[in-house]
């Protein structure tokens, strides 16, 4: 420990090696012998672990904490406990991003359309893909003005199966997101579609699209955010890991927001990001492993 301390402080102004050695009552020759000594097996192991941890942390775009990093290391055959990973990440000041949150109301349930019954009843589980889809809209800040992201999430794998981003809250925003999901997945008649009571989901155009594809409609109770908690959680993740990481907590331009959202959803979130609820694998990997 003394030699390590001397080595760390050897370049301080007005501090000589002799002075440092005398202060700690060790010999100069002993210090130089320590420098020439090969690092211990334990030290080599720690360096290798830190290199692997840094690599997985970068793969996760600085969003991974120790459980996700530990899972990635285990898949590569690196035998280390999660507590050791947490300790090394703390020493290196590596932590999952956590930023301020903004909330803008995007739901307008003041309309004359009849809401559907709540068929989900906060049961966010599914035995197979395309049994339950959750839908919602979230606000996206840019320096050029607001955008709105409409997303469709499959409960089984947490995969985003359809989405659309636009600068308006008209019904076609959600219609386009759902249409993309239907085209990509071609679900069967037993699918339950769950959303809030917003006018975009309750209106005739949206309900007609559901009917044409034999999709059963379900809606949250008025003012109960827990009825669509999994969808709310996804949008919170999107903002924390992407939107709020931009300068001043928002995108510079609308085009930048669209491009970065596409890359985040289609490349990172669906295909790379490790999700704790599905065994720390990506939604794509989760679905593929069960086919």
Secondary structure, 3 states (H helix, E strand, C coil): CHHHHHHHHCCCCCCCHHHHHHHHCCCHHHHHHHHHCCCCHHHHHHHHHHHHHHHHHHHCCCCCCHHHHHHHHHHCCCCCCHHHHHHHHHHCCCCCCCCCCCCCCCCCCCCCCCCCCCCCCCCCCCCCCCCEEEEEEEEECECCCCEEEEEEEECCCCCEEEEEEECCCCHHHHHHHHHHHHHHHCCCCCCEEEECCCHHHHCHHHHHHHHHCCCEEEECCCCCHHHHHHHHHHHHHHHHHCHHHCHHHCECCHHHHHHHHHHHHHHHHCCCCCEHHHCCECHHHHHHHCC
